Amino acid sequence: MYPRMKELRKEHKLTQADAAKLLNISTNHYGKYERGETDIPLEHAMELCTYYKVTLDYFIGWSNYRSEDDAFKERLVAKLMKFQH
């Protein structure tokens, strides 16, 4: 359900217990989010996005850009490449 949730947690060297503490929930409940057994409330998703410094679109797998800056840079480079050809 949230394809990057576990990936981001591991990238930041957090255990499920660590991530659960960030959200003030139980480790068991956090694990259900990660396994897709329970929908994560928007508030919790946004808290994790803020901690991991990624966009919500990246977090839920709708975008491959971690930040708005990354998306902007990619569009800018593409436009510049058009002008060079």
N, C-alpha and C positions, 0 to 999 in steps of 0.2 A: 504494500500500500504506500509506504514512504521509502522508496528505494535507497535514498541516500542517508537516512537517519543513522543506521548502524555504521555505515562508511565514515560519516562525519565524526561520530562519537569515537571510533577507533583512531581516526586521523588525529584527534585531539588527545589521544591516550587516556580516555575516560572509561571507566567501567559503567555498567548499567546503573549501579548504585550511585556513582558520582553524578551521572546525568539526572537520575531521579531526584537527588538532593537539589540540583539546580531548579527543578520544577516544584519542589516541596511535595513530592508524591512518593509512594512506595516503589521499591525496586520491581516488585511483581507487576505493578500497574504500568510502569515504564516499559517493561519487557513486552507487555501486551500491545503497546503502541508500536514497538519495533517489529513485532511479528505480524502486525496488521490485524490483531484480534479485536482491537478497540480503536475507534477513531480518535485521533489526537485533537483536542480542542485548539482552535485558532490561537488562543492566548499562549498555550504551551508551545505550539509550533513557532510562533513569533519569538518567544523567549529563547528557544534553541537557535533560531536563525540569527538573532542578535549576538548570542554567545559565539556561534561559529562564524559570524560575519559573512553570511550568505543571504541571498534573496529567498523569499518564500517559493518562488517559481523553481529555483534550483533545488531547494530542499524537497519539494514534492515531485521533482523529476520532469517538470514542464520546460525547463531550460537547461542548457549546458553552461550557462554563464553564472559564475558564483556571485558576481556583483553587477550592479547597473553599470559601473565603470568598465567592467570587462566587456559587456555588451556594446557600450558606446565605442570603446576602442576598436572592437571588431568591425562595427559598421563604418567607422572612420577609415580604417585601413582598406576596407573593401571599396569605399568611394575613391580613395587616393589611387588605388590600383587601377580603377577604371580610367582615371585621367592620364595615367602613364601609358596606356595602350592606345 
